[in-house]
C-alpha cells in the first residue's frame, strides 16, 4: 500500500508521469489568468472526441502552433494559417477544430471587452467560488452539470464552437471552477485550503 499522500483520483493513469504531474500541479486549481484560460479552452475544444491524454502530449505543439496562446495573435490567423496548421503533425489536424480555435479567439476577445476579462465572465457561472464535489468512485463523476450546460449555452450564443456542455464541464474541472478531486485524493484538501481565502 502506498503512502496516504500518494492517493490520487481514480481516473488518473499513474503509470504516465506527465499525466501525474498535470493532476498534481494543475488540474482543479482555480485559474484566473486569461491567457491560461484561453489555453485551456483551446485544448479542451481540441480534445472533443479524443482522450485528454492525447491532447496533453501535444500541449507543447499547440503552444507553438497557436502563438503561445496569445489570443490577439490567434484571432488574426488567416485561412493561410489554417492551411499551414493542417500540415502540423504536433497538433490534431482537424480543419474544423483549427478553424474553431481562431473563431473562439475572436469570441474570447469580445467577452474580454464586455466583462473586463474572460475570467470575470467565466467565474460568474459558479457565483465566483469553486464548487466542491464529493466523489468517491469513478462512477460518481458527472459528465455535465447544470452550470456547465448554462455556460456552454451562453458560449454558443456568443459564437464559440466545439464547446458543448461535456467539454465545458471538463474545462470547469481543469481550471478549478469545480473541485472534482476525489474525497481520498491528497490534492482535494490542499486546493481547498490554498484558496479558502479567495
Helices and strands as residue ranges (DSSP letters): G 4-6, H 17-25, H 34-47, H 52-57, H 59-65, G 67-69, H 71-75, H 79-85, H 95-115, H 118-123, G 124-126, E 131-132, G 138-140, H 146-157, H 165-174, E 178-179, H 186-194
